[in-house]
Amino acid sequence: MLLLFVFSRGTQYDRYGEFFCLPAAAGYPENMIRIGSAHEFYLEEVIPRLPKLGLCTINHFGTADQLLELLKEDKVDILITSKKVVTPGIEYVKLYDEQFVVVAPARLEVLETDSLKRREQWLAAQNWISYGLELPIIRRFWREHFKKRPLIKPVHVIPNLHIILKAIEIGEGLSMMPTYLLEKSMSERTKVIYGDLSVKNEIFFAYKMKHKHLPEIHELMKLIRKNDL
């Protein structure tokens, strides 16, 4: 899926004093960057920074594997991705570790215990909502804390974290959610449970080494690294 955003930013002003982008010979505006990311990250972490970016953008959204193919084909300039795949000609730079926690409906009665075994048994008996059939993050959470694979079947598979959060709010089950999203989108109808049990997921910038000195890439990386929202 491709969504195109052309924002009023560039090197020229119109008669109202607003920026606008000039068309280039190749069909793209000058002072433009093509970005690939998960739509959740883009909505929470990129969109609020666009007014300070000073560039036009063309944006692609998809899975880490889909976005990597776009980078290989020179259809994007930079990725923000959770998957580091060693690929000739592509360089990865770590952005940060995102933290995932278990989120449940606020009205759910949670077993209060410090026993990992009893926690695992209780969690395994609950309804779970997953981002994918392969249980991404949930599987890692289980292996890291309970040293086994999760023997659960999700009641819903929803490849959108914002929609998963809405499903949790109405009581459809539990899921793993990144704290960056909860800081901005959590409601009174959800709660973090067993907060001492969490997992980390690395987030990277990725770009072709031949483009590593492009000022647009460095400007975007610098802006996203700032924690001033």
Backbone torsions as a table, in degrees:
resi	resn	phi	psi	omega
1	MET	NA	132.7	179.6
2	LEU	-118.5	126.5	172.3
3	LEU	-114.4	132.6	-177.1
4	LEU	-109.4	124.4	175.5
5	PHE	-120.4	124.4	171.4
6	VAL	-120.5	110.5	-175.3
7	PHE	-97.2	155.4	-176.0
8	SER	-78.5	70.4	177.6
9	ARG	-137.4	139.4	177.5
10	GLY	176.2	-145.2	-176.5
11	THR	-113.4	1.2	-178.5
12	GLN	-122.7	155.7	177.6
13	TYR	-112.7	145.3	171.5
14	ASP	-91.7	-175.0	-173.9
15	ARG	-71.2	-9.5	176.7
16	TYR	-97.0	3.6	179.3
17	GLY	83.6	12.9	179.2
18	GLU	-95.9	151.3	174.4
19	PHE	-71.7	152.5	166.5
20	PHE	-149.9	158.8	-175.6
21	CYS	-95.2	137.4	178.9
22	LEU	-88.2	136.0	177.3
23	PRO	-68.6	141.5	178.2
24	ALA	-104.3	168.3	-175.5
25	ALA	-61.6	-32.8	-177.2
26	ALA	-78.9	0.0	179.9
27	GLY	98.1	-7.9	177.6
28	TYR	-106.3	150.7	176.0
29	PRO	-69.7	152.1	172.1
30	GLU	-69.6	163.9	-178.5
31	ASN	53.2	52.5	-176.0
32	MET	-127.5	147.6	174.9
33	ILE	-133.0	141.4	178.9
34	ARG	-104.2	120.8	-171.1
35	ILE	-115.9	137.4	172.2
36	GLY	-119.1	132.1	179.6
37	SER	-162.8	172.3	167.9
38	ALA	-70.9	143.0	-175.9
39	HIS	-65.2	-30.2	179.6
40	GLU	-65.5	-45.2	179.1
41	PHE	-63.9	-41.3	-179.0
42	TYR	-61.6	-44.7	-178.2
43	LEU	-64.0	-42.2	-174.3
44	GLU	-85.2	-34.2	-170.1
45	GLU	-113.9	-24.2	-177.5
46	VAL	-99.3	-49.5	-177.8
47	ILE	-50.7	-46.6	-178.9
48	PRO	-63.8	-18.3	-177.2
49	ARG	-97.0	-7.9	-176.0
50	LEU	-58.2	-38.7	179.6
51	PRO	-59.8	-24.4	179.8
52	LYS	-94.0	-6.2	-173.4
53	LEU	-74.3	-39.3	179.1
54	GLY	72.0	24.3	-179.7
55	LEU	-135.9	150.6	166.2
56	CYS	-76.9	152.4	-177.9
57	THR	-132.5	145.7	166.3
58	ILE	-121.4	127.2	-168.3
59	ASN	-121.8	135.5	176.2
60	HIS	-118.1	138.1	179.6
61	PHE	-122.7	144.5	179.5
62	GLY	170.9	-169.1	177.4
63	THR	-75.5	167.2	179.3
64	ALA	-59.5	-40.2	-179.9
65	ASP	-67.1	-41.8	178.8
66	GLN	-63.5	-42.2	-178.2
67	LEU	-69.0	-35.6	177.9
68	LEU	-61.7	-38.6	177.9
69	GLU	-63.4	-37.5	177.7
70	LEU	-64.9	-38.2	178.4
71	LEU	-67.2	-41.9	177.9
72	LYS	-59.2	-35.8	-176.7
73	GLU	-88.1	8.1	-179.4
74	ASP	61.1	32.0	178.4
75	LYS	-95.3	-11.0	171.6
76	VAL	-134.8	157.5	178.5
77	ASP	-92.8	-33.6	-175.1
78	ILE	-150.6	144.2	175.1
79	LEU	-113.5	150.6	165.7
80	ILE	-117.5	108.6	-165.8
81	THR	-137.9	154.5	178.1
82	SER	-100.0	5.5	-176.1
83	LYS	-126.1	121.6	179.0
84	LYS	-102.8	108.9	-179.7
85	VAL	-114.3	117.7	-179.6
86	VAL	-62.7	116.3	-175.8
87	THR	-137.0	129.1	179.1
88	PRO	-54.8	131.4	176.4
89	GLY	84.8	-0.3	-179.1
90	ILE	-117.0	132.3	-179.1
91	GLU	-111.8	140.4	177.8
92	TYR	-113.7	138.7	175.2
93	VAL	-128.3	124.4	-177.2
94	LYS	-67.3	134.1	175.2
95	LEU	-91.4	-60.2	176.3
96	TYR	-171.4	177.0	172.3
97	ASP	-97.2	123.6	172.6
98	GLU	-93.1	144.7	-176.3
99	GLN	-106.4	132.0	176.7
100	PHE	-109.2	138.4	178.8
101	VAL	-130.4	162.8	178.1
102	VAL	-81.5	127.9	179.9
103	VAL	-119.1	137.0	-176.4
104	ALA	-132.6	162.9	172.3
105	PRO	-60.6	142.1	-175.2
106	ALA	-60.8	-32.7	-176.1
107	ARG	-84.5	-3.2	-178.7
108	LEU	-69.8	131.2	175.7
109	GLU	-80.9	119.5	-174.3
110	VAL	-103.1	136.3	176.9
111	LEU	-64.2	123.0	179.3
112	GLU	-94.3	106.9	-179.6
113	THR	-159.8	151.5	175.0
114	ASP	-96.3	-4.1	-178.6
115	SER	-75.5	120.6	178.5
116	LEU	-62.5	-37.8	-179.4
117	LYS	-63.2	-46.2	-179.9
118	ARG	-68.7	-35.7	175.9
119	ARG	-62.4	-45.1	-178.9
120	GLU	-62.4	-42.3	179.4
121	GLN	-63.9	-41.0	-179.7
122	TRP	-68.7	-45.6	179.6
123	LEU	-61.5	-40.6	-178.6
124	ALA	-65.5	-22.6	-179.0
125	ALA	-87.0	-5.1	-177.5
126	GLN	-89.8	163.9	171.8
127	ASN	-77.7	135.3	-179.4
128	TRP	-120.7	145.6	174.8
129	ILE	-114.2	127.6	-175.0
130	SER	-118.8	153.5	176.2
131	TYR	-73.5	-26.7	-178.9
132	GLY	-154.0	164.9	-179.2
133	LEU	-63.5	-28.2	-179.1
134	GLU	-81.0	5.4	177.3
135	LEU	57.7	53.2	178.1
136	PRO	-59.9	145.7	-177.5
137	ILE	68.0	-46.6	177.1
138	ILE	-59.4	-44.5	178.9
139	ARG	-62.4	-42.6	178.4
140	ARG	-64.6	-41.5	177.9
141	PHE	-58.1	-45.4	-177.8
142	TRP	-65.6	-44.5	-177.8
143	ARG	-68.0	-37.6	-177.5
144	GLU	-70.2	-39.9	-173.4
145	HIS	-100.8	-29.9	-176.7
146	PHE	-113.0	-2.6	174.7
147	LYS	58.8	35.4	178.2
148	LYS	-155.9	169.7	175.4
149	ARG	-82.4	145.5	178.2
150	PRO	-73.6	127.2	177.8
151	LEU	-97.5	62.8	-179.3
152	ILE	-129.2	152.4	174.2
153	LYS	-118.4	120.1	-177.1
154	PRO	-64.1	143.0	176.1
155	VAL	-78.3	-25.0	176.8
156	HIS	-140.8	139.6	171.0
157	VAL	-114.7	113.2	-173.6
158	ILE	-132.2	106.8	-177.7
159	PRO	-81.3	54.9	177.9
160	ASN	-159.5	115.2	-174.6
161	LEU	-65.7	-35.5	179.1
162	HIS	-65.1	-39.4	178.7
163	ILE	-71.4	-37.2	175.1
164	ILE	-57.8	-44.3	179.9
165	LEU	-60.7	-39.8	177.1
166	LYS	-64.0	-39.3	178.7
167	ALA	-65.4	-36.7	176.0
168	ILE	-64.0	-41.2	-178.2
169	GLU	-58.0	-35.8	-177.8
170	ILE	-92.0	8.7	171.7
171	GLY	89.9	19.9	-176.1
172	GLU	-80.6	-12.4	178.1
173	GLY	153.4	-169.0	179.3
174	LEU	-105.1	161.8	172.7
175	SER	-161.3	170.9	174.0
176	MET	-96.0	129.3	-177.4
177	MET	-130.8	144.9	177.1
178	PRO	-75.4	141.1	-176.7
179	THR	-66.4	-28.0	179.8
180	TYR	-62.4	-33.0	178.9
181	LEU	-76.8	-38.2	-179.4
182	LEU	-65.2	-34.2	-179.2
183	GLU	-60.5	-25.4	-175.5
184	LYS	-113.0	-18.6	-171.5
185	SER	-125.3	-3.8	-176.1
186	MET	-70.7	142.1	-178.8
187	SER	-117.7	178.1	179.0
188	GLU	-71.7	-9.4	-178.5
189	ARG	-91.4	3.4	177.5
190	THR	-132.6	163.8	178.5
191	LYS	-153.6	151.7	173.8
192	VAL	-85.5	133.1	177.9
193	ILE	-119.8	152.5	-177.3
194	TYR	46.7	55.5	-175.4
195	GLY	-62.2	-17.0	177.4
196	ASP	-79.2	-7.7	176.5
197	LEU	-107.9	111.2	-179.9
198	SER	-145.4	168.9	175.5
199	VAL	-134.6	152.4	179.3
200	LYS	-106.7	150.1	179.2
201	ASN	-133.9	124.6	-177.8
202	GLU	-77.3	139.4	176.3
203	ILE	-116.4	134.3	-176.3
204	PHE	-126.6	153.0	159.1
205	PHE	-88.0	145.5	174.3
206	ALA	-138.8	137.4	179.3
207	TYR	-155.8	162.7	177.4
208	LYS	-74.3	137.8	-176.9
209	MET	-59.5	-30.4	179.7
210	LYS	-68.7	-14.5	-179.9
211	HIS	-109.8	8.1	-170.6
212	LYS	-63.7	-19.0	-179.1
213	HIS	-99.4	5.3	178.8
214	LEU	-64.0	128.6	-177.6
215	PRO	-62.8	-30.8	-179.5
216	GLU	-64.2	-39.0	178.5
217	ILE	-64.8	-44.8	-178.5
218	HIS	-68.7	-32.9	178.4
219	GLU	-66.3	-43.3	178.6
220	LEU	-64.9	-45.9	-179.8
221	MET	-60.1	-43.4	179.9
222	LYS	-62.3	-41.8	-176.9
223	LEU	-68.4	-42.2	-178.3
224	ILE	-69.4	-31.2	179.0
225	ARG	-68.6	-23.5	-178.7
226	LYS	-68.8	134.0	-179.2
227	ASN	-108.3	61.6	-173.7
228	ASP	-123.6	25.1	178.8
229	LEU	-88.3	NA	NA
